Amino acid sequence: MLALSRLIDRLNEAVGRWVAWLVLAAVLVSAGNAVVRKLFDTSSNAYLEVQWYLFSAVFLLAAGHTLLRQEHVRIDVLSARLSARSRAWIDVFGIVCFLLPLVVVVINLSWPLVTRAYLSGEMSSNAGGLIRWPVLALLPLGFGLLGAQGVSELIKRLAFLRGWLPEPAVTESTSEAGPS
């Protein structure tokens, strides 16, 4: 199981590094669109939608990476007062009772939307708009990566509770910066 956890961690680390470049792409598309609009008094809805697609990709595809790095929203004011074992049990409860069920629900609800948009060739209603299925596909893909990382974190918490790993919530980024 720890090998599976390491594999998931490597996957989300690679996706996170790749997705960071999408931020640059979004900035360049946005700046280019603004320059074209000011210089030539023209614009394209496609460029605006590409910005939206890129933002969606960054937000959704990086969620698993964020969980891997322990940079997601936590209530550190309360959890910092608890023992490492108590924090691990809270994480196990949160992953099993909230994160993984949410992932399953979102994937089950979004997949039919992706399929329908793909099969119908659904396009944006804006003039010059883009096809919709790629951005809709980001939902199940992003939540799939988040769910996989949730499984990895669950494995690490259970391994910690069994004494097989050091506390997984302490990473280089969190140990250097302190609680967020």
C-alpha positions as a Markdown table, in Angstrom:
| # | Residue | x | y | z |
|---|---|---|---|---|
| 1 | Met | 0.0 | 0.0 | 0.0 |
| 2 | Leu | 2.9 | 2.4 | 0.7 |
| 3 | Ala | 4.2 | 1.8 | -2.8 |
| 4 | Leu | 0.7 | 2.8 | -4.2 |
| 5 | Ser | 0.9 | 5.9 | -2.0 |
| 6 | Arg | 4.3 | 6.8 | -3.4 |
| 7 | Leu | 3.0 | 6.3 | -7.0 |
| 8 | Ile | 0.0 | 8.5 | -6.4 |
| 9 | Asp | 2.3 | 11.1 | -4.7 |
| 10 | Arg | 4.6 | 11.1 | -7.8 |
| 11 | Leu | 1.6 | 11.4 | -10.1 |
| 12 | Asn | 0.2 | 14.5 | -8.3 |
| 13 | Glu | 3.7 | 16.0 | -7.9 |
| 14 | Ala | 4.2 | 15.7 | -11.7 |
| 15 | Val | 0.7 | 17.1 | -12.4 |
| 16 | Gly | 1.3 | 20.0 | -10.0 |
| 17 | Arg | 4.5 | 20.9 | -11.7 |
| 18 | Trp | 2.9 | 20.8 | -15.2 |
| 19 | Val | -0.2 | 22.7 | -14.1 |
| 20 | Ala | 2.0 | 25.6 | -12.8 |
| 21 | Trp | 2.9 | 26.3 | -16.4 |
| 22 | Leu | -0.8 | 26.8 | -17.1 |
| 23 | Val | -0.7 | 29.9 | -14.9 |
| 24 | Leu | 1.8 | 31.4 | -17.2 |
| 25 | Ala | -0.3 | 30.5 | -20.2 |
| 26 | Ala | -3.3 | 32.1 | -18.6 |
| 27 | Val | -1.3 | 35.3 | -18.0 |
| 28 | Leu | 0.0 | 35.4 | -21.5 |
| 29 | Val | -3.4 | 34.8 | -23.1 |
| 30 | Ser | -4.9 | 37.5 | -20.8 |
| 31 | Ala | -2.2 | 40.0 | -21.6 |
| 32 | Gly | -2.4 | 39.2 | -25.3 |
| 33 | Asn | -6.1 | 39.6 | -25.3 |
| 34 | Ala | -5.9 | 43.0 | -23.5 |
| 35 | Val | -3.2 | 44.3 | -25.9 |
| 36 | Val | -5.2 | 43.2 | -29.0 |
| 37 | Arg | -8.3 | 44.8 | -27.5 |
| 38 | Lys | -6.5 | 48.1 | -26.8 |
| 39 | Leu | -4.4 | 48.4 | -29.9 |
| 40 | Phe | -6.9 | 47.0 | -32.5 |
| 41 | Asp | -10.3 | 47.6 | -30.7 |
| 42 | Thr | -11.2 | 44.0 | -31.2 |
| 43 | Ser | -11.4 | 40.9 | -29.1 |
| 44 | Ser | -12.4 | 37.2 | -29.3 |
| 45 | Asn | -14.7 | 35.3 | -27.0 |
| 46 | Ala | -12.5 | 32.3 | -27.6 |
| 47 | Tyr | -9.5 | 34.0 | -25.9 |
| 48 | Leu | -11.7 | 34.9 | -22.9 |
| 49 | Glu | -12.9 | 31.3 | -22.7 |
| 50 | Val | -9.4 | 30.0 | -23.0 |
| 51 | Gln | -8.5 | 32.0 | -19.9 |
| 52 | Trp | -11.5 | 30.5 | -18.1 |
| 53 | Tyr | -10.5 | 27.0 | -19.2 |
| 54 | Leu | -6.9 | 27.5 | -18.0 |
| 55 | Phe | -8.1 | 28.9 | -14.7 |
| 56 | Ser | -10.4 | 25.8 | -14.3 |
| 57 | Ala | -7.5 | 23.5 | -15.2 |
| 58 | Val | -5.2 | 25.1 | -12.6 |
| 59 | Phe | -7.8 | 25.0 | -9.9 |
| 60 | Leu | -9.1 | 21.5 | -10.5 |
| 61 | Leu | -6.0 | 19.7 | -11.5 |
| 62 | Ala | -3.8 | 21.1 | -8.7 |
| 63 | Ala | -6.2 | 20.1 | -5.9 |
| 64 | Gly | -4.5 | 16.7 | -5.5 |
| 65 | His | -1.0 | 18.4 | -5.5 |
| 66 | Thr | -2.3 | 20.9 | -2.9 |
| 67 | Leu | -3.4 | 18.0 | -0.6 |
| 68 | Leu | -0.1 | 16.2 | -1.2 |
| 69 | Arg | 1.8 | 19.3 | 0.0 |
| 70 | Gln | -0.6 | 19.8 | 2.9 |
| 71 | Glu | -1.3 | 23.3 | 1.7 |
| 72 | His | -5.1 | 22.9 | 1.8 |
| 73 | Val | -7.3 | 24.8 | 4.2 |
| 74 | Arg | -6.9 | 23.4 | 7.7 |
| 75 | Ile | -7.9 | 24.6 | 11.2 |
| 76 | Asp | -4.4 | 24.7 | 12.5 |
| 77 | Val | -5.4 | 26.9 | 15.5 |
| 78 | Leu | -7.2 | 23.9 | 16.9 |
| 79 | Ser | -5.3 | 21.0 | 15.5 |
| 80 | Ala | -1.9 | 22.4 | 16.6 |
| 81 | Arg | -3.0 | 21.8 | 20.2 |
| 82 | Leu | -3.7 | 18.1 | 19.6 |
| 83 | Ser | -1.2 | 15.2 | 19.5 |
| 84 | Ala | 0.1 | 13.9 | 16.2 |
| 85 | Arg | -2.0 | 10.7 | 16.7 |
| 86 | Ser | -5.2 | 12.8 | 17.3 |
| 87 | Arg | -4.5 | 14.8 | 14.1 |
| 88 | Ala | -4.0 | 11.6 | 12.1 |
| 89 | Trp | -7.3 | 10.2 | 13.4 |
| 90 | Ile | -9.1 | 13.5 | 12.5 |
| 91 | Asp | -7.5 | 13.3 | 9.0 |
| 92 | Val | -8.6 | 9.6 | 8.6 |
| 93 | Phe | -12.1 | 10.6 | 9.6 |
| 94 | Gly | -12.2 | 13.6 | 7.3 |
| 95 | Ile | -10.8 | 11.6 | 4.3 |
| 96 | Val | -13.2 | 8.6 | 4.8 |
| 97 | Cys | -16.3 | 10.5 | 5.7 |
| 98 | Phe | -16.0 | 13.7 | 3.7 |
| 99 | Leu | -13.3 | 13.8 | 1.0 |
| 100 | Leu | -13.8 | 10.4 | -0.6 |
| 101 | Pro | -17.6 | 10.6 | -0.6 |
| 102 | Leu | -17.5 | 14.1 | -2.1 |
| 103 | Val | -15.1 | 12.8 | -4.8 |
| 104 | Val | -17.4 | 10.0 | -5.7 |
| 105 | Val | -20.5 | 12.2 | -5.9 |
| 106 | Val | -18.8 | 14.9 | -8.1 |
| 107 | Ile | -17.4 | 12.3 | -10.5 |
| 108 | Asn | -20.7 | 10.5 | -10.7 |
| 109 | Leu | -22.6 | 13.8 | -11.3 |
| 110 | Ser | -20.1 | 15.3 | -13.8 |
| 111 | Trp | -19.3 | 12.3 | -16.0 |
| 112 | Pro | -22.7 | 12.3 | -17.7 |
| 113 | Leu | -22.2 | 16.0 | -18.4 |
| 114 | Val | -18.9 | 15.4 | -20.1 |
| 115 | Thr | -20.3 | 12.5 | -22.1 |
| 116 | Arg | -23.3 | 14.4 | -23.2 |
| 117 | Ala | -21.2 | 17.5 | -24.2 |
| 118 | Tyr | -18.8 | 15.3 | -26.1 |
| 119 | Leu | -21.4 | 13.3 | -28.0 |
| 120 | Ser | -23.4 | 16.4 | -28.9 |
| 121 | Gly | -20.5 | 18.5 | -29.8 |
| 122 | Glu | -21.7 | 21.1 | -27.3 |
| 123 | Met | -20.3 | 24.6 | -27.9 |
| 124 | Ser | -20.3 | 27.7 | -25.9 |
| 125 | Ser | -23.3 | 30.0 | -26.6 |
| 126 | Asn | -20.9 | 32.9 | -27.1 |
| 127 | Ala | -20.0 | 34.0 | -30.6 |
| 128 | Gly | -16.7 | 32.4 | -31.4 |
| 129 | Gly | -16.9 | 30.3 | -28.3 |
| 130 | Leu | -15.2 | 27.0 | -27.7 |
| 131 | Ile | -16.3 | 23.4 | -27.4 |
| 132 | Arg | -17.4 | 22.6 | -23.8 |
| 133 | Trp | -16.4 | 19.0 | -23.2 |
| 134 | Pro | -12.7 | 19.6 | -22.4 |
| 135 | Val | -13.5 | 22.0 | -19.6 |
| 136 | Leu | -16.2 | 19.8 | -18.3 |
| 137 | Ala | -13.8 | 16.8 | -18.4 |
| 138 | Leu | -11.6 | 18.7 | -15.9 |
| 139 | Leu | -14.2 | 18.0 | -13.2 |
| 140 | Pro | -14.0 | 14.2 | -13.0 |
| 141 | Leu | -10.2 | 14.4 | -13.9 |
| 142 | Gly | -9.4 | 16.9 | -11.1 |
| 143 | Phe | -11.6 | 15.2 | -8.6 |
| 144 | Gly | -10.1 | 11.8 | -9.6 |
| 145 | Leu | -6.6 | 13.2 | -8.8 |
| 146 | Leu | -7.9 | 14.6 | -5.6 |
| 147 | Gly | -9.5 | 11.3 | -4.6 |
| 148 | Ala | -6.3 | 9.4 | -5.5 |
| 149 | Gln | -4.3 | 11.8 | -3.3 |
| 150 | Gly | -6.9 | 11.3 | -0.6 |
| 151 | Val | -6.3 | 7.5 | -0.7 |
| 152 | Ser | -2.6 | 8.2 | -0.6 |
| 153 | Glu | -3.0 | 10.4 | 2.5 |
| 154 | Leu | -5.2 | 7.8 | 4.1 |
| 155 | Ile | -2.6 | 5.2 | 3.6 |
| 156 | Lys | 0.1 | 7.4 | 5.1 |
| 157 | Arg | -2.1 | 8.3 | 8.1 |
| 158 | Leu | -2.9 | 4.6 | 8.8 |
| 159 | Ala | 0.8 | 3.7 | 8.4 |
| 160 | Phe | 1.7 | 6.5 | 10.9 |
| 161 | Leu | -0.9 | 5.2 | 13.3 |
| 162 | Arg | 0.7 | 1.7 | 13.0 |
| 163 | Gly | 4.2 | 3.1 | 13.6 |
| 164 | Trp | 5.4 | 2.5 | 10.1 |
| 165 | Leu | 6.0 | 6.1 | 9.0 |
| 166 | Pro | 6.8 | 9.4 | 10.7 |
| 167 | Glu | 4.0 | 11.9 | 11.0 |
| 168 | Pro | 2.9 | 12.5 | 7.4 |
| 169 | Ala | 1.5 | 16.0 | 8.0 |
| 170 | Val | 5.0 | 17.4 | 8.6 |
| 171 | Thr | 6.4 | 18.2 | 5.1 |
| 172 | Glu | 9.3 | 20.4 | 4.1 |
| 173 | Ser | 6.9 | 23.2 | 3.1 |
| 174 | Thr | 4.9 | 23.1 | 6.3 |
| 175 | Ser | 7.8 | 22.4 | 8.7 |
| 176 | Glu | 9.8 | 25.5 | 7.4 |
| 177 | Ala | 6.9 | 27.8 | 7.3 |
| 178 | Gly | 5.1 | 26.7 | 10.5 |
| 179 | Pro | 1.4 | 26.3 | 10.8 |
| 180 | Ser | -0.7 | 28.2 | 8.3 |
